[in-house]
Amino acid sequence: MPTAAFELGLNSFGDVATDGDRVLSDAETVRLIVEEARLADSVGLDVFSVGEHYREGHTDSATPVLLAAIATATERIRLGTSVTVLSTNDPVRLYHEFSTLDAVSHGRAQLVLGRASATESFPLFGYDLADYERLFEEKLDLFLRLQREDRVTWSGTVRSPLVEQRLHPRMRPGGIPTWIGVGGSPGSVVRAARHGLPLMLAIIGGRPQRFAGHVDLYLRALAQFGHPALPIGQHSLGLVADTDEQARETWWRHWQPVVAKIQRERGFYHPTRERYEAELDGGALFVGSPETVAQKIATVARDLRLSRFDLKYDIMHLPRQARARSIELLGREVAPRVRELLATEPAHV
């Protein structure tokens, strides 16, 4: 159940921002993300995570490099991913990148591993989508063994074998916090439990409480595999502004074209104003004033037994001023209010 230790974080997909009428360049957006992570650190947020995408308008294709830059610009905030596409990464290289990041950041590194909902990395790096499941399963096994064992002997079908391999720089004993990101697959939920890994629910549409069955499945599976209770988190999109009206209108202008593009490409729902309002009122968009967003986060935290909530705060061409204000309000007003609500409110059904 959520407690006073409930964590709030931010997720960035490196979406290109605007400044007035000008669209920032890719390089300017990369530097902006470092600035935003510094701001998140200063307002007391717990985690700053960066995604991994390979498409127009996103600047998060070299996540460990960006996180290393953020590590030098921050002091306390933990640094993670949202998510790392393990299927098209090499586990040995990934270990080296994140053991180095953990060293640079004085032990603040973590990551969320996923199979990928956007699949551009497969053709880009020469992988076959037909191997989608096998790639993830074998690479997850190897990556966890590299973290948990001193010397690793391993063989599989997706990369060359290892014999008594010891990597450097070494990670801290037991490795860094590693979550499994789940978009709705029960098999992925069970996989997280089988490996004894925390669960991150990516909820980007519909009523979040529909994932309650996944939470129950995860908790049952943890018990069956002999693991203790582990953290459950949620990733969702949203914006915090000074008023509900300001937040709703600002997010609508930038959310509608993004979802329309996803609808054309992947058959996502059609982004009508009616659907938008439904997502605001009871769905997976966390958009509004600090009180509105805090109330909604506290509700889903109770219902889904969350210990962490990450807000994906950037969306294509959202003004940099709106991004900064959202970060400030999330840290200074939403986070303390959520913890207050969780300490006093009864659980929801």
C-alpha positions in Angstrom: 0.0 0.0 0.0 1.2 3.6 -0.6 2.9 5.2 2.3 4.6 8.5 3.2 7.6 7.2 1.1 5.5 7.4 -2.0 7.7 8.6 -4.9 6.9 11.0 -7.7 9.0 11.2 -10.8 9.2 12.6 -14.3 9.6 10.8 -17.7 10.9 12.5 -20.8 10.8 11.0 -24.3 13.0 13.9 -25.6 10.0 15.5 -27.3 11.1 18.6 -29.2 9.9 21.8 -27.4 9.0 25.3 -28.6 10.0 28.7 -27.4 7.3 31.2 -28.5 6.7 30.5 -32.2 10.1 28.8 -32.7 10.6 25.1 -32.7 13.8 24.2 -30.8 16.5 22.3 -32.6 17.3 18.8 -31.5 20.5 20.0 -29.7 18.6 22.8 -27.9 16.0 20.2 -26.7 18.7 17.9 -25.4 20.2 20.8 -23.4 16.7 21.7 -22.2 16.1 18.3 -20.8 19.3 18.6 -18.7 18.0 21.9 -17.5 14.6 20.4 -16.7 16.2 17.5 -14.7 18.2 20.1 -12.7 14.9 21.9 -12.0 13.2 18.6 -11.0 16.1 18.0 -8.6 15.8 21.4 -7.0 12.0 21.1 -6.4 12.4 17.7 -4.6 11.1 15.2 -7.2 12.4 11.6 -6.7 13.3 10.3 -10.1 14.0 11.6 -13.6 13.8 9.1 -16.4 14.5 9.3 -20.1 13.0 7.0 -22.8 14.5 5.5 -25.9 13.0 6.4 -29.3 14.3 6.6 -32.9 11.8 8.8 -34.7 11.3 12.4 -35.9 10.7 14.8 -33.0 12.4 12.8 -30.3 15.9 13.3 -29.0 16.3 10.4 -26.5 18.1 7.9 -28.7 21.3 8.0 -26.6 19.7 7.7 -23.2 22.8 6.7 -21.1 24.8 9.7 -22.5 21.9 12.1 -21.7 21.6 10.6 -18.2 25.3 11.0 -17.6 25.0 14.7 -18.5 22.1 15.0 -16.1 24.1 13.3 -13.4 26.8 16.0 -13.5 24.1 18.7 -13.3 22.1 17.3 -10.3 22.8 16.1 -6.8 20.0 14.0 -5.3 17.4 12.9 -7.9 17.7 9.3 -9.1 18.2 8.7 -12.8 16.4 6.1 -14.8 14.8 5.1 -18.1 11.3 4.9 -19.5 11.9 2.4 -21.0 15.1 0.8 -22.2 14.4 -1.4 -25.2 16.3 -4.4 -24.0 15.4 -6.5 -27.1 17.6 -4.3 -29.3 20.3 -3.5 -26.8 23.3 -5.7 -26.0 23.2 -6.7 -22.3 27.0 -6.5 -21.9 27.1 -2.9 -23.4 24.0 -2.0 -21.3 25.8 -3.2 -18.1 28.8 -1.1 -18.9 26.7 2.0 -19.6 24.7 1.8 -16.5 27.5 0.7 -14.2 29.4 3.8 -15.4 26.3 6.0 -14.9 25.9 4.6 -11.4 29.5 5.4 -10.6 29.3 9.0 -12.1 26.0 9.7 -10.2 27.2 8.3 -6.8 24.7 5.4 -6.9 21.6 7.1 -8.4 21.2 4.9 -11.5 18.2 2.7 -12.2 16.3 1.6 -15.2 13.0 0.2 -16.6 13.3 -2.6 -19.2 10.7 -3.2 -21.8 10.0 -5.0 -25.1 9.0 -1.8 -27.0 5.7 -0.6 -28.2 7.4 1.5 -30.8 9.5 -0.9 -32.9 11.7 1.4 -35.0 14.8 0.1 -33.2 14.4 -3.4 -34.7 15.1 -2.6 -38.4 17.5 0.2 -37.3 19.8 -2.2 -35.5 19.1 -5.3 -37.7 16.8 -7.3 -35.6 13.8 -9.3 -36.8 10.4 -8.6 -35.2 9.7 -12.3 -35.5 12.2 -12.7 -32.6 10.4 -10.2 -30.4 9.8 -12.5 -27.5 12.9 -14.6 -27.6 15.2 -11.5 -27.8 13.7 -10.0 -24.7 13.6 -13.2 -22.6 17.2 -14.3 -23.4 18.7 -10.8 -23.0 16.8 -10.2 -19.7 18.2 -13.5 -18.3 21.8 -12.4 -19.3 21.4 -8.8 -18.0 20.2 -10.0 -14.6 22.9 -12.6 -14.3 25.5 -9.9 -15.1 24.1 -7.8 -12.3 23.7 -10.5 -9.8 26.7 -12.7 -10.3 30.4 -12.0 -10.1 31.5 -14.0 -13.1 29.1 -15.1 -15.8 29.1 -18.1 -18.1 26.2 -17.9 -20.5 25.1 -19.1 -23.9 22.0 -18.5 -25.9 20.7 -17.8 -29.4 20.8 -14.0 -29.6 24.5 -13.2 -29.0 27.9 -14.8 -28.6 28.4 -16.9 -25.4 30.3 -15.7 -22.3 32.8 -17.8 -20.3 33.7 -16.7 -16.8 33.2 -13.1 -17.8 33.7 -10.3 -15.2 32.7 -6.8 -16.4 34.1 -3.4 -15.4 33.4 -1.0 -13.9 31.6 -3.2 -11.5 28.0 -2.4 -10.4 27.2 -2.1 -6.8 26.5 -5.6 -5.2 23.3 -7.0 -6.5 23.1 -4.5 -9.4 21.0 -1.3 -9.8 17.2 -1.1 -9.3 15.7 -2.7 -12.4 12.0 -2.6 -13.2 9.9 -4.3 -15.9 7.7 -2.0 -17.9 4.3 -3.5 -18.9 1.8 -2.1 -21.3 -1.0 -4.6 -20.7 0.4 -8.1 -21.3 -0.3 -10.6 -18.4 2.8 -12.6 -19.6 5.0 -9.6 -18.9 3.5 -9.2 -15.5 4.3 -12.8 -14.6 7.8 -12.4 -16.1 8.5 -9.5 -13.8 7.4 -11.6 -10.8 9.4 -14.6 -11.9 12.6 -12.6 -12.0 11.8 -10.8 -8.7 11.6 -7.3 -10.4 9.4 -4.3 -9.6 6.5 -3.6 -12.0 6.0 -0.4 -13.9 2.6 -0.1 -15.5 2.5 2.1 -18.6 -1.1 3.4 -18.7 -1.6 5.9 -21.5 -5.4 5.5 -22.2 -8.5 4.4 -20.5 -9.4 4.1 -16.8 -6.2 3.2 -14.8 -8.2 1.0 -12.5 -8.7 -1.6 -15.3 -5.1 -2.6 -14.4 -6.2 -3.8 -11.0 -6.3 -7.4 -12.3 -2.6 -7.1 -13.4 -1.7 -5.9 -9.9 -3.5 -8.8 -8.3 -1.8 -11.2 -10.8 1.6 -9.7 -10.0 1.2 -10.0 -6.3 0.0 -13.6 -6.5 2.9 -14.5 -8.9 5.4 -13.0 -6.5 4.1 -15.1 -3.7 4.1 -18.3 -5.9 7.7 -17.6 -6.9 8.8 -17.0 -3.3 9.6 -13.3 -3.7 8.7 -10.6 -1.2 6.3 -7.8 -2.0 8.0 -5.4 -4.5 7.2 -1.8 -5.7 4.5 -1.1 -8.3 4.7 2.1 -10.3 2.6 3.8 -12.9 3.7 5.9 -16.0 1.1 8.2 -17.4 1.0 11.5 -19.4 0.0 14.9 -18.1 0.5 18.5 -17.4 0.2 20.6 -14.2 -0.6 24.3 -14.6 -1.9 27.0 -12.2 -5.5 26.4 -13.2 -7.5 23.5 -14.5 -8.6 25.5 -17.6 -5.1 26.5 -18.5 -3.8 22.9 -18.2 -6.7 21.4 -20.1 -6.5 23.9 -23.0 -2.7 23.8 -23.3 -2.5 20.0 -23.2 -5.3 19.6 -25.7 -3.5 21.7 -28.3 -0.5 19.5 -28.3 -2.0 16.1 -27.3 -4.6 16.0 -30.2 -2.1 16.0 -33.1 0.2 13.5 -31.4 -2.6 11.0 -30.7 -4.0 11.6 -34.2 -0.6 10.5 -35.6 -0.5 7.4 -33.4 -4.1 6.6 -34.4 -3.0 6.6 -38.1 0.1 4.6 -37.5 -1.0 2.1 -34.9 -4.8 2.1 -34.7 -5.0 4.0 -31.4 -8.3 5.6 -30.4 -9.4 8.7 -32.3 -8.6 11.9 -30.3 -11.9 13.7 -30.2 -12.6 16.4 -27.7 -15.2 14.1 -26.0 -12.6 11.3 -25.6 -10.1 13.9 -24.3 -12.5 15.1 -21.6 -13.2 11.5 -20.6 -9.5 10.8 -20.3 -9.2 13.9 -18.1 -12.1 13.1 -15.8 -11.6 9.3 -15.3 -8.9 8.2 -17.7 -5.2 8.1 -17.9 -4.4 11.8 -18.5 -3.2 13.6 -15.4 -3.9 17.2 -16.5 -5.0 20.1 -14.3 -4.2 22.3 -11.3 -2.0 21.0 -8.5 -5.0 19.9 -6.4 -6.8 18.2 -9.3 -3.7 16.2 -10.3 -2.8 15.4 -6.7 -6.3 14.0 -6.0 -6.2 11.9 -9.2 -2.7 10.5 -8.4 -3.7 9.7 -4.8 -6.8 7.9 -6.1 -5.0 5.6 -8.5 -2.2 5.0 -6.0 -4.7 3.6 -3.5 -6.6 1.6 -6.1 -3.5 0.1 -7.8 -1.4 -0.2 -4.6 1.3 2.0 -6.1 4.5 3.2 -4.4 5.6 5.3 -7.4 4.0 7.6 -10.0 5.9 9.0 -13.0 4.5 11.8 -15.1 5.4 11.9 -18.8 5.6 15.7 -18.9 6.8 16.5 -22.4 4.8 16.2 -25.6 5.6 17.4 -29.1 6.0 21.2 -29.3 4.8 21.9 -25.8 6.2 25.3 -24.9 9.3 25.2 -22.7 7.6 27.6 -20.2 4.7 25.2 -19.7 7.1 22.3 -19.2 9.0 24.2 -16.6 5.9 25.3 -14.7 4.6 21.7 -14.7 7.8 20.5 -13.1 7.8 23.2 -10.5 4.2 22.6 -9.5 4.6 18.8 -9.5 7.5 19.0 -7.0 6.4 21.9 -4.8 2.7 21.4 -4.6 1.5 18.1 -6.1 4.1 15.8 -4.4 3.5 17.0 -0.8 -0.3 17.0 -1.4 -0.3 13.5 -2.7 1.6 12.2 0.4 -0.8 14.1 2.6 -3.8 12.5 0.9 -2.3 9.0 1.0 -1.8 9.4 4.8 -5.4 10.3 5.5 -7.7 9.0 2.7 -9.4 5.6 2.9 -8.7 3.1 0.2 -10.9 3.2 -2.9 -12.6 0.1 -4.3 
